[in-house]
Amino acid sequence: MKYLNNCITLICNIFSTLVLCLSLSAPAVAEMLLADDFSGTSLAPYWTIQRGYADVAGGYVALHGSTVGRDANIQTAVGNPDWADYHISTHFIADGGGDNWYNAIVYFRMQELDVGSWADGHYYGVIITTPLWPVPAEWILYKMDGGSGSILKLAGDIFDPSVPINDRDNVLDIWAVGNQFSVAINGYSLTSSPVVDNSDPYLYGGIGLVSIWESTTRYDYVNVTAVPEPGTYAMLLAGLGVIGFMAHRRKESAI
């Protein structure tokens, strides 16, 4: 009977510890910073137009590069310290136009963006040029550190034929955790391991959706979800360690 009671107590303790660990970690995993499916008729209250033109209709936001400046950009939460570690997911449709540049660009960790230029500011960006692009389709992960002459390429390459990139319709995912970044297209990881920025990284800031060179790019939705801080994982491991220690002690007392 004593052995049975010890087993029941052990199970209850394990369950309680596990619930505690999950409850501590769940808020960081589930927190949604932004979810916009552009089902309304306005960019408000989330977005402001930084350059060019943007129309919301039919469940999309269509960005049109202007003749002057040749680009379009909408942005949100620029310089917001609450936007630190997060995962961005967006579905874009490259419609071309202008010189038929079929592209999509997402800015993230935006500290600031100069309203007088399509590039000047402090932020990270991912540009995707699709197979309809006049030159070889590629992806680039870069850091903008001031003016257009201060672009630091962190990663990127011409798309290999094995990469599932479509002419127009694609899903782009970006993860920013600390000074490490990952990129995927249509569920295919373009970064086999996280890309590390050791050059005074930007650790927080909002996002921007962009289309360049007088072309049009439609974005179907954008979701930005906070990801756990490294301390969350440490807490989970500590909880598992407590479970192991309790099991060992209970086993000794039952012998």
N, C-alpha and C positions, 0 to 999 in steps of 0.2 A: 504493500500500500504506500509505504514511504517512497519507493522508487517511482510509482505511478504519480504521486503528488509532485515529486520533483520534475517529472517529465511535463506535466501540465503547466507548472510554474515556468519552466524553461520556454515552452511554446508561447505562453502569454508574454513573457519578457521579450522574446525575439520579435513577436508581432508588434508590440508597443514601440520597440526601438525602430523597427522598419517603418512604421507609420510616421514616427517623429522625423526620420530622415527624409521621407518623401514629402512630408508637409513643409519642411524647411526648404527643400529644393524646388518644389512645384511652382511657386510664384515667379521665380526667375525664368523658368522654362516657358511658362505660359504667357508672360506679359507681352501684349501686343502694343507696339508703339504707334503703328499706323496700319489701317486696313481701308483701302479705297478702291472700289470697283468702277468708279466713274459712271455710276448709274444715274446721277443727277444731271443738272444742266449748268452747273457752275463749279469752278475750282475751289470756291470757298467751302469750308473755313480753313482747309489744310494748306492750300498752295498759293503762291504768288508767282506771277510771270516776271521773270528776270529779263528776258530778251525774246524778240520774235513774237509769234502768235500761237495761241492754243485754243482749240475748240473742244467742248465737251458735248458729245452727242452719241446716241446709240450704244452706250456702255463703254465708250473709249474716250481718251483724251488724245487729240491729234495735234502734234506739234509741227509747225511750219516754219522753216528758216526764212527770215526776211531777206529782201534784196540788200539792205544795208546791214552788215554784220553777218549775214548768211547763216544764221543759226537761231534756234529757239530753245528756251530753257525754263522749266518751272521748278520751284524749290520749296522746301519746307524744313523747319526746325534748324535753320542755319545757326551754327554756334551754340546750339543747345547742349549743355553738359549732361542732361538726362539721357541723351542719345549717345551711348558709349559702345557697348558690345552688342551687335545685332546681326540678324540675317535678313537680307533683302531678297524678295522673289517678285519678278514681274514678267508678264507676257507681252511681247511687243510684236508688231507687224510693220515691217519696213515697206513703205509704199513708194519710195523713190521720189521722182519729180525733180525739178531743177535740172541738174546734170546727171540725174539718176544715180544718186548715192544712196544705196540701201543699207541703212545703218541704225544702230541704237547706241546711246551712251547713258550710263548711270553714274552720277557723282555720289560720293558718300563721305562721311566724316567731314562735312563741309564746315570749316571754320569761318570762311568768308568767301565772297565771290564778287569781283569788281563788276558793277553794272555796266561799265563802259566797254567791256570786252567779253568775248565768249570763253576766254581761257583764264585770265588773270585772277589769282586768288590762292587760297590754301585749302586743299581738299585732295581726295583720291578719286580716280575715275576708272571705269572699264568701258572700252569702246569695242563694239562688235560690228564688223563689216561682213555682210552676208555674201554668198556666192554670186549674187547679181551685181555686186560692187565691180566697177570697171577694172580695178586692179585686184591681185590675189586677196581673197577673203582671209581675214585674220582677227585676232583678239589681242588687246593690250591692256595690261593693268599698270597704271602710272600714278605718280604723285605730282601735283602742281604746287610749287613752292614759290609763289610770287607771280612774276610775269611769264609770258609765253616762252621766254627763253630759259625758264627754270623748270622744265619738265624732266622728271626722273622716271625712266621706265623700270618697273619692278619685275615684270614678267610679260610673256606674250609670244605668239608665233603665228605663222600661216597655218590655217586649218588643214590638218591631215585628212585624207579621204575617209578615214574610219570614224571621224568625229561627226555626230548626227546634227549638223547645222543645216537649216532649211533656207530656201531662197528668201522668204519673207517672215514666216510665222515661227517664233521661237520663245522659249522660256529661259530667262537668265536668273541665276542665283549667285549671290555674293555674301560671303561671311566675313565679318570683321570682328576679331576677338583680340584685344590687346594690340600688339604690333604685328599680328599674323592675319593673313588674308587668303581666302579660297574662292575660286570661281568655277561655276558649272554652267553648261549649256544643254538644255533638254535632258537634264539628269546625268549628263556625262561630265565628270570632273576634268577641268582643264589644268588644274594644279594638283599633281600627284601627291604633293605635300604642301602644307601652308607656306605662302610666300612671306618672308620676314622683312620688315622695314626697320633697320637699326639707325636710320638717319633722322633722329628727333621726330618720332612718329606723331601723327595727329591721333588723339585717343578718344575724341568725341566729335559730334556735329551731325547735322541733318543730311538730307539727300536731295538730289536733283535729277529730273528726267530731261533728256536732251535729244535734239535732232540737229544735224549740221549740214551746211553747204546747200541751202535752199531746198532741201529735201523734206519729205513728210514721213514721220514715224508715229504710229498709233500705239498707245499703251492701254492694254485691256484692264489691268489691275496692278496694284503694287501693295505688297504686304511687308511690313517691317516688324520683326519679332525679336525681342531681347533674348540673348542667350546667356547661360549661366556664367558667372564669374568663376575663375579657377578655384576660389575658396569654397564654392558650392560642391565641387567634386571632392575636395579634401574633406568636407563635412560628411559626404556620403561614405567615403573610405573609412573615416573615423567611426561612423556608425556600424559599418560592417566589422571593423576591428572589435568594437564593444560586443557585438553578437558572438564573435568567435571566442572572445575571452570568457563571456558568460557561459557559453556551451562547455568550454573546458572545465570551468569551476564546477558546474552542475554535474558533469560526468564524474569528477573526482569525489564529490560528496555522495553520489549515488552508489559508489563502489563500497 
